[in-house]
Amino acid sequence: MTIVLRKEDVDTIVEHCRGSYPVEACGILLGEADDGVRRVSIVFPTENMLRSEREYQINPQEQLEAFMKADELSLEVVGYYHSHPYWHAHPSATDVKRANQPNCSYIIYSNVDDEVRSFEWDGSEFRPEELIIPEN
């Protein structure tokens, strides 16, 4: 699987993650999925209700708003993102336990490495996926 984000979308994710430090940031990715490619149209930053450095929980009201926006624009939830304030951009054991939406992308930003990586959750494990940021 492949996920495509515009540079400004990546910038929004990185800024949110840096601004939330040391708390894990989190958000929802809206877009379209077709032929093995997810294309992000909207990055929807959300509040981490846990205010934790080690885990996150998206505010349910904001999640509902994102889902309603997706319906309004004929988009779908294609993924989620969150930060790892003190760890590498690789799914943690907590991420594996809490992942609950198969066939979605999970983008992780590492504050430590200033790195963005993406993984697909297949329902039992995370698999690395290609992250494409077009130049234009």
Backbone as a printed PyTorch tensor [residue, N CA C, xyz], in Angstrom:
tensor([[[  0.8310,  -1.1730,   0.0000],
         [  0.0000,   0.0000,   0.0000],
         [  0.8820,   1.2450,   0.0000]],

        [[  0.3260,   2.3240,  -0.4970],
         [  1.0220,   3.5980,  -0.5870],
         [  0.1050,   4.6940,  -0.0690]],

        [[  0.6710,   5.6740,   0.6100],
         [ -0.0840,   6.8460,   1.0190],
         [  0.5850,   8.0810,   0.4310]],

        [[ -0.2310,   9.0010,  -0.0880],
         [  0.2600,  10.2180,  -0.7260],
         [ -0.2430,  11.4160,   0.0650]],

        [[  0.6940,  12.2550,   0.5040],
         [  0.3630,  13.4900,   1.2140],
         [  1.0820,  14.6540,   0.5470]],

        [[  0.3990,  15.7820,   0.4670],
         [  1.0490,  17.0040,  -0.0070],
         [  2.0380,  17.4850,   1.0580]],

        [[  3.0290,  18.2360,   0.6360],
         [  4.0330,  18.7500,   1.5760],
         [  3.3700,  19.5600,   2.6860]],

        [[  2.3710,  20.3770,   2.3340],
         [  1.7100,  21.1900,   3.3580],
         [  0.9720,  20.3220,   4.3810]],

        [[  0.5060,  19.1450,   3.9620],
         [ -0.1310,  18.2210,   4.9080],
         [  0.8940,  17.6300,   5.8700]],

        [[  2.0430,  17.2690,   5.3320],
         [  3.1250,  16.7640,   6.1900],
         [  3.5480,  17.8630,   7.1560]],

        [[  3.6580,  19.0910,   6.6590],
         [  4.0280,  20.2220,   7.5220],
         [  3.0180,  20.4140,   8.6490]],

        [[  1.7280,  20.2620,   8.3510],
         [  0.6760,  20.3830,   9.3740],
         [  0.8610,  19.3220,  10.4530]],

        [[  1.1360,  18.0970,  10.0300],
         [  1.3560,  17.0020,  10.9880],
         [  2.5710,  17.2960,  11.8540]],

        [[  3.6740,  17.6560,  11.2240],
         [  4.9190,  17.9040,  11.9650],
         [  4.7440,  19.0750,  12.9360]],

        [[  4.1260,  20.1580,  12.4890],
         [  3.9060,  21.3120,  13.3700],
         [  3.0340,  20.9480,  14.5600]],

        [[  1.9810,  20.1660,  14.3160],
         [  1.1110,  19.7340,  15.4140],
         [  1.8920,  18.8770,  16.4060]],

        [[  2.6970,  17.9550,  15.9030],
         [  3.4740,  17.0630,  16.7650],
         [  4.5170,  17.8340,  17.5630]],

        [[  5.1890,  18.7640,  16.9210],
         [  6.1880,  19.5730,  17.6320],
         [  5.5150,  20.4760,  18.6640]],

        [[  4.3640,  21.0470,  18.2980],
         [  3.6630,  21.9490,  19.1990],
         [  3.0550,  21.2480,  20.4010]],

        [[  2.7740,  19.9790,  20.2880],
         [  2.1770,  19.2110,  21.3820],
         [  3.2210,  18.6300,  22.3290]],

        [[  4.4690,  18.5740,  21.8890],
         [  5.5570,  17.9940,  22.6800],
         [  5.5540,  18.5770,  24.0880]],

        [[  5.6880,  17.7730,  25.1460],
         [  6.0490,  16.3510,  25.1680],
         [  4.8530,  15.3980,  25.1200]],

        [[  3.6490,  15.9210,  24.9840],
         [  2.4570,  15.0710,  24.8770],
         [  2.3760,  14.5190,  23.4590]],

        [[  1.9220,  13.2690,  23.3290],
         [  1.7150,  12.7090,  21.9940],
         [  0.5990,  13.4810,  21.3020]],

        [[  0.8660,  13.8920,  20.0770],
         [ -0.1540,  14.5200,  19.2390],
         [ -0.9040,  13.4210,  18.4990]],

        [[ -2.0960,  13.7460,  18.0040],
         [ -2.8470,  12.7640,  17.2260],
         [ -3.7930,  13.4800,  16.2770]],

        [[ -4.1890,  12.7790,  15.2330],
         [ -5.0970,  13.3660,  14.2700],
         [ -5.6200,  12.3480,  13.2920]],

        [[ -6.5140,  12.8150,  12.4290],
         [ -7.2280,  11.9580,  11.4820],
         [ -6.9240,  12.4340,  10.0730]],

        [[ -6.7920,  11.4870,   9.1540],
         [ -6.4880,  11.7860,   7.7550],
         [ -7.6900,  11.4300,   6.8920]],

        [[ -8.1950,  12.4160,   6.1680],
         [ -9.3330,  12.2080,   5.2760],
         [ -8.8590,  12.2390,   3.8330]],

        [[ -9.4750,  11.4230,   2.9940],
         [ -9.0920,  11.4070,   1.5880],
         [ -9.8170,  10.3220,   0.8260]],

        [[ -9.1120,   9.7640,  -0.1490],
         [ -9.6730,   8.7180,  -1.0020],
         [ -8.6850,   7.5680,  -1.1130]],

        [[ -9.2210,   6.3720,  -1.2280],
         [ -8.3920,   5.1820,  -1.4120],
         [ -8.8360,   4.4790,  -2.6850]],

        [[ -7.8560,   4.1400,  -3.5330],
         [ -8.1780,   3.4940,  -4.7920],
         [ -6.9470,   2.7770,  -5.3250]],

        [[ -7.1040,   1.5340,  -5.7530],
         [ -6.0240,   0.7550,  -6.3670],
         [ -4.7380,   0.7430,  -5.5430]],

        [[ -4.8710,   0.5210,  -4.2400],
         [ -3.6910,   0.4000,  -3.3970],
         [ -3.0230,   1.7110,  -3.0310]],

        [[ -3.6850,   2.8380,  -3.3230],
         [ -3.1260,   4.1560,  -2.9980],
         [ -4.1390,   4.9470,  -2.1830]],

        [[ -3.6760,   5.4690,  -1.0560],
         [ -4.4910,   6.3750,  -0.2540],
         [ -3.9800,   7.7880,  -0.5090]],

        [[ -4.8760,   8.6820,  -0.8820],
         [ -4.5120,  10.0810,  -1.1300],
         [ -5.1890,  10.9510,  -0.0760]],

        [[ -4.3660,  11.6380,   0.7070],
         [ -4.8780,  12.4790,   1.7790],
         [ -5.2860,  13.8340,   1.2140]],

        [[ -6.5030,  14.2640,   1.5480],
         [ -7.0180,  15.5700,   1.1430],
         [ -7.0570,  16.5490,   2.3030]],

        [[ -7.3280,  16.0220,   3.5070],
         [ -7.4640,  16.8730,   4.6900],
         [ -6.7720,  16.2110,   5.8790]],

        [[ -5.9300,  16.9890,   6.5580],
         [ -5.3470,  16.5680,   7.8300],
         [ -6.1720,  17.2410,   8.9170]],

        [[ -6.6810,  16.4410,   9.8270],
         [ -7.5940,  16.9140,  10.8540],
         [ -6.9290,  16.7290,  12.2280]],

        [[ -6.1460,  17.7170,  12.7030],
         [ -5.5200,  17.5860,  14.0220],
         [ -6.5830,  17.4840,  15.1190]],

        [[ -6.3210,  16.6510,  16.1160],
         [ -7.2630,  16.4620,  17.2180],
         [ -6.5400,  16.5620,  18.5560]],

        [[ -7.3270,  16.6200,  19.6080],
         [ -6.7900,  16.6740,  20.9700],
         [ -6.5040,  15.2680,  21.4780]],

        [[ -5.3760,  15.1010,  22.1470],
         [ -5.0920,  13.8570,  22.8530],
         [ -5.7220,  13.9820,  24.2320]],

        [[ -6.8360,  13.3160,  24.4350],
         [ -7.5550,  13.4250,  25.6990],
         [ -6.7720,  12.8760,  26.8850]],

        [[ -5.8040,  12.0100,  26.6250],
         [ -5.0300,  11.4210,  27.7190],
         [ -3.9140,  12.3510,  28.1980]],

        [[ -3.5530,  13.3220,  27.3510],
         [ -2.4560,  14.2500,  27.6790],
         [ -1.2100,  13.4730,  28.1330]],

        [[ -0.9350,  12.3740,  27.4480],
         [  0.1330,  11.4530,  27.8270],
         [  1.3310,  11.5680,  26.8830]],

        [[  2.4900,  11.2680,  27.4060],
         [  3.7120,  11.1980,  26.6080],
         [  3.8780,   9.8290,  25.9630]],

        [[  3.0450,   8.8570,  26.3320],
         [  3.2150,   7.4750,  25.8860],
         [  2.0470,   6.8990,  25.1020]],

        [[  0.9000,   7.5470,  25.1320],
         [ -0.2600,   7.0310,  24.4200],
         [ -1.2160,   8.1780,  24.1080]],

        [[ -2.1680,   7.8900,  23.2330],
         [ -3.1240,   8.9220,  22.8520],
         [ -4.5300,   8.3570,  22.7470]],

        [[ -5.4850,   9.2510,  22.8790],
         [ -6.8820,   8.9290,  22.6220],
         [ -7.4940,  10.1600,  21.9820]],

        [[ -8.0400,   9.9750,  20.7950],
         [ -8.6550,  11.0820,  20.0660],
         [ -9.9590,  11.4740,  20.7450]],

        [[-10.1580,  12.7750,  20.8900],
         [-11.3880,  13.3010,  21.4580],
         [-12.5710,  12.8110,  20.6080]],

        [[-13.5520,  12.1130,  21.2060],
         [-14.6660,  11.5570,  20.4350],
         [-15.4680,  12.6210,  19.6730]],

        [[-15.6340,  13.8060,  20.2470],
         [-16.3640,  14.8690,  19.5590],
         [-15.6280,  15.2850,  18.2890]],

        [[-14.2990,  15.4120,  18.3780],
         [-13.5120,  15.7690,  17.1980],
         [-13.5230,  14.6350,  16.1720]],

        [[-13.5280,  13.4020,  16.6440],
         [-13.6000,  12.2640,  15.7340],
         [-14.9290,  12.2830,  14.9730]],

        [[-16.0100,  12.5640,  15.6830],
         [-17.3180,  12.6610,  15.0430],
         [-17.3200,  13.7860,  14.0040]],

        [[-16.7390,  14.9390,  14.3560],
         [-16.6660,  16.0580,  13.4140],
         [-15.8830,  15.6760,  12.1590]],

        [[-14.7860,  14.9550,  12.3300],
         [-13.9840,  14.5240,  11.1770],
         [-14.7790,  13.5620,  10.3010]],

        [[-15.4840,  12.6180,  10.9180],
         [-16.2810,  11.6640,  10.1510],
         [-17.4220,  12.3810,   9.4110]],

        [[-18.0250,  13.3620,  10.0570],
         [-19.0940,  14.1290,   9.4100],
         [-18.5460,  14.9440,   8.2440]],

        [[-17.3550,  15.5260,   8.4170],
         [-16.7130,  16.2870,   7.3400],
         [-16.4080,  15.3620,   6.1640]],

        [[-15.9390,  14.1630,   6.4600],
         [-15.6740,  13.1890,   5.3990],
         [-16.9560,  12.8820,   4.6270]],

        [[-18.0450,  12.6360,   5.3410],
         [-19.3260,  12.3650,   4.6740],
         [-19.7670,  13.5530,   3.8240]],

        [[-19.6400,  14.7440,   4.3930],
         [-20.0550,  15.9630,   3.6910],
         [-19.2960,  16.1500,   2.3750]],

        [[-18.0060,  15.7920,   2.3700],
         [-17.1540,  15.9950,   1.2000],
         [-16.9770,  14.7350,   0.3520]],

        [[-17.7400,  13.6930,   0.6700],
         [-17.6330,  12.3990,  -0.0300],
         [-16.2040,  11.8500,   0.0310]],

        [[-15.6020,  11.9700,   1.2030],
         [-14.2730,  11.4160,   1.4660],
         [-14.4190,  10.2780,   2.4620]],

        [[-13.3050,   9.6710,   2.8110],
         [-13.3090,   8.6270,   3.8260],
         [-12.1210,   8.8230,   4.7530]],

        [[-12.1920,   8.1920,   5.9000],
         [-11.0400,   8.1960,   6.7950],
         [-10.0380,   7.2090,   6.2090]],

        [[ -8.8830,   7.7260,   5.7760],
         [ -7.8630,   6.8600,   5.1790],
         [ -6.7350,   6.5630,   6.1540]],

        [[ -6.7470,   7.2590,   7.3030],
         [ -5.6950,   6.9870,   8.2650],
         [ -5.7220,   7.9120,   9.4670]],

        [[ -4.7030,   7.7120,  10.2800],
         [ -4.5220,   8.4640,  11.5180],
         [ -3.0500,   8.8160,  11.6290]],

        [[ -2.7460,   9.7770,  12.4800],
         [ -1.3410,  10.0510,  12.7780],
         [ -1.1850,  10.3150,  14.2680]],

        [[  0.0070,  10.0820,  14.7340],
         [  0.3600,  10.4500,  16.1010],
         [  1.8720,  10.5940,  16.2010]],

        [[  2.3030,  11.1580,  17.3110],
         [  3.7390,  11.3780,  17.4980],
         [  4.3000,  10.4370,  18.5540]],

        [[  5.5970,  10.2570,  18.4790],
         [  6.3710,   9.5800,  19.5110],
         [  7.3730,  10.5980,  20.0300]],

        [[  7.0630,  11.2450,  21.1580],
         [  7.9230,  12.3090,  21.6650],
         [  9.3510,  11.8640,  21.9840]],

        [[  9.5230,  10.6300,  22.4320],
         [ 10.8410,  10.1730,  22.8810],
         [ 11.3230,   8.9110,  22.1710]],

        [[ 10.6050,   8.4640,  21.1420],
         [ 10.9320,   7.1950,  20.5070],
         [ 10.9790,   7.3490,  18.9900]],

        [[ 11.4380,   6.3110,  18.3550],
         [ 11.5380,   6.3060,  16.8970],
         [ 10.1470,   6.1840,  16.2570]],

        [[ 10.0730,   6.4630,  14.9820],
         [  8.8230,   6.4000,  14.2260],
         [  8.5350,   4.9590,  13.8240]],

        [[  8.2450,   4.1520,  14.8130],
         [  7.9300,   2.7440,  14.6040],
         [  6.8180,   2.3790,  15.5860]],

        [[  5.8230,   1.5960,  15.1870],
         [  4.7150,   1.2760,  16.0880],
         [  5.1920,   0.6330,  17.3890]],

        [[  4.6670,   1.1300,  18.4910],
         [  4.9920,   0.5880,  19.8080],
         [  4.0340,  -0.5560,  20.1450]],

        [[  4.3120,  -1.2360,  21.2330],
         [  3.4150,  -2.3000,  21.6950],
         [  2.0380,  -1.7150,  22.0090]],

        [[  2.0040,  -0.5010,  22.5590],
         [  0.7280,   0.1680,  22.8350],
         [ -0.0110,   0.4600,  21.5350]],

        [[  0.7060,   0.9060,  20.5040],
         [  0.0810,   1.1600,  19.2040],
         [ -0.5640,  -0.1140,  18.6610]],

        [[  0.1280,  -1.2270,  18.7900],
         [ -0.3980,  -2.5090,  18.2940],
         [ -1.6490,  -2.9030,  19.0760]],

        [[ -1.6230,  -2.7340,  20.3950],
         [ -2.7750,  -3.0970,  21.2240],
         [ -4.0010,  -2.2460,  20.9260]],

        [[ -3.7710,  -0.9770,  20.6030],
         [ -4.8840,  -0.0390,  20.4460],
         [ -5.3620,   0.1360,  19.0050]],

        [[ -4.6020,  -0.3320,  18.0380],
         [ -5.0210,  -0.1820,  16.6310],
         [ -6.3490,  -0.8980,  16.4460]],

        [[ -7.2840,  -0.2180,  15.8110],
         [ -8.6100,  -0.8140,  15.7040],
         [ -9.2860,  -0.5990,  14.3590]],

        [[ -8.5760,  -0.0250,  13.4070],
         [ -9.2060,   0.2050,  12.1100],
         [ -8.3350,  -0.3830,  11.0050]],

        [[ -8.6300,  -1.6260,  10.6080],
         [ -7.8500,  -2.2620,   9.5460],
         [ -7.9450,  -1.4950,   8.2360]],

        [[ -6.9320,  -1.7040,   7.4140],
         [ -6.8730,  -1.0970,   6.0820],
         [ -6.8220,   0.4230,   6.1280]],

        [[ -6.1770,   0.9280,   7.1550],
         [ -5.9270,   2.3600,   7.2860],
         [ -4.4280,   2.5710,   7.4520]],

        [[ -3.9980,   3.7650,   7.0940],
         [ -2.6120,   4.1570,   7.3170],
         [ -2.4810,   4.7500,   8.7140]],

        [[ -1.3730,   4.4640,   9.3500],
         [ -1.0380,   5.0390,  10.6480],
         [  0.3230,   5.7110,  10.4900]],

        [[  0.3090,   7.0240,  10.4580],
         [  1.5420,   7.7960,  10.3100],
         [  2.0790,   8.1110,  11.6980]],

        [[  3.3720,   7.9240,  11.8610],
         [  4.0290,   8.2200,  13.1290],
         [  5.1340,   9.2360,  12.8760]],

        [[  5.1290,  10.2900,  13.6780],
         [  6.2000,  11.2860,  13.6410],
         [  7.0510,  11.1090,  14.8870]],

        [[  8.3590,  10.9930,  14.7080],
         [  9.2930,  10.8960,  15.8260],
         [  9.8850,  12.2700,  16.0890]],

        [[  9.6020,  12.8220,  17.2820],
         [ 10.2190,  14.0830,  17.6780],
         [ 11.7270,  13.9170,  17.8380]],

        [[ 12.1550,  12.7470,  18.2750],
         [ 13.5700,  12.4780,  18.5070],
         [ 14.3560,  12.5160,  17.1980]],

        [[ 13.8200,  11.8850,  16.1630],
         [ 14.5300,  11.7540,  14.8920],
         [ 14.0610,  12.7470,  13.8310]],

        [[ 12.9990,  13.5220,  14.1290],
         [ 12.3750,  14.4050,  13.1440],
         [ 12.0900,  13.6160,  11.8650]],

        [[ 11.3990,  12.4860,  12.0530],
         [ 11.1280,  11.5630,  10.9560],
         [  9.6440,  11.2320,  10.9020]],

        [[  9.1060,  11.1390,   9.6810],
         [  7.7230,  10.7450,   9.4530],
         [  7.7340,   9.4170,   8.6990]],

        [[  7.0230,   8.4220,   9.2430],
         [  6.9050,   7.1250,   8.5760],
         [  5.4520,   6.6920,   8.6090]],

        [[  5.0880,   5.8220,   7.6760],
         [  3.7200,   5.3480,   7.6200],
         [  3.6710,   3.8280,   7.6230]],

        [[  2.5990,   3.3230,   8.2370],
         [  2.3800,   1.8910,   8.3640],
         [  0.9130,   1.6080,   8.0860]],

        [[  0.6570,   0.4400,   7.5050],
         [ -0.7210,   0.0040,   7.3030],
         [ -1.0430,  -1.0280,   8.3700]],

        [[ -2.2080,  -0.8910,   8.9940],
         [ -2.6870,  -1.8630,   9.9710],
         [ -3.5830,  -2.8550,   9.2320]],

        [[ -3.2000,  -4.1170,   9.2430],
         [ -3.9810,  -5.1250,   8.5050],
         [ -4.9620,  -5.8760,   9.4060]],

        [[ -5.0740,  -5.4390,  10.6500],
         [ -5.9660,  -6.0960,  11.6000],
         [ -5.2320,  -6.9430,  12.6060]],

        [[ -3.9670,  -7.2660,  12.3000],
         [ -3.1810,  -8.0410,  13.2590],
         [ -1.7690,  -7.4930,  13.4430]],

        [[ -1.2750,  -6.7800,  12.4420],
         [  0.0610,  -6.2040,  12.5830],
         [  0.2050,  -4.9750,  11.6860]],

        [[  1.2100,  -4.1580,  12.0250],
         [  1.5500,  -3.0120,  11.2020],
         [  2.5610,  -3.4300,  10.1490]],

        [[  2.3440,  -2.9540,   8.9270],
         [  3.2860,  -3.1990,   7.8390],
         [  3.7590,  -1.8500,   7.3030]],

        [[  5.0720,  -1.6760,   7.1310],
         [  5.5550,  -0.4120,   6.5680],
         [  4.9210,  -0.1770,   5.1990]],

        [[  4.5980,   1.0620,   4.9110],
         [  4.0580,   1.3960,   3.5970],
         [  4.7900,   2.6120,   3.0370]],

        [[  4.7550,   2.7130,   1.7340],
         [  5.4340,   3.8120,   1.0600],
         [  4.6860,   5.1150,   1.3260]],

        [[  5.4480,   6.1460,   1.6750],
         [  4.9210,   7.4850,   1.8950],
         [  5.4580,   8.3890,   0.7860]],

        [[  4.5540,   8.9020,  -0.0410],
         [  4.9510,   9.7440,  -1.1600],
         [  4.5140,  11.1780,  -0.8960]],

        [[  5.4600,  12.1100,  -1.0790],
         [  5.1890,  13.5340,  -0.9480],
         [  5.5540,  14.1680,  -2.2860]],

        [[  4.5590,  14.3710,  -3.1690],
         [  4.8620,  14.9400,  -4.4890],
         [  5.5000,  16.3290,  -4.3690]],

        [[  6.3100,  16.6710,  -5.3480],
         [  7.0120,  17.9560,  -5.3100],
         [  6.1040,  19.1310,  -5.6050]],

        [[  5.0110,  18.9250,  -6.3110],
         [  4.1240,  20.0610,  -6.6100],
         [  2.7750,  19.9150,  -6.0070]]])
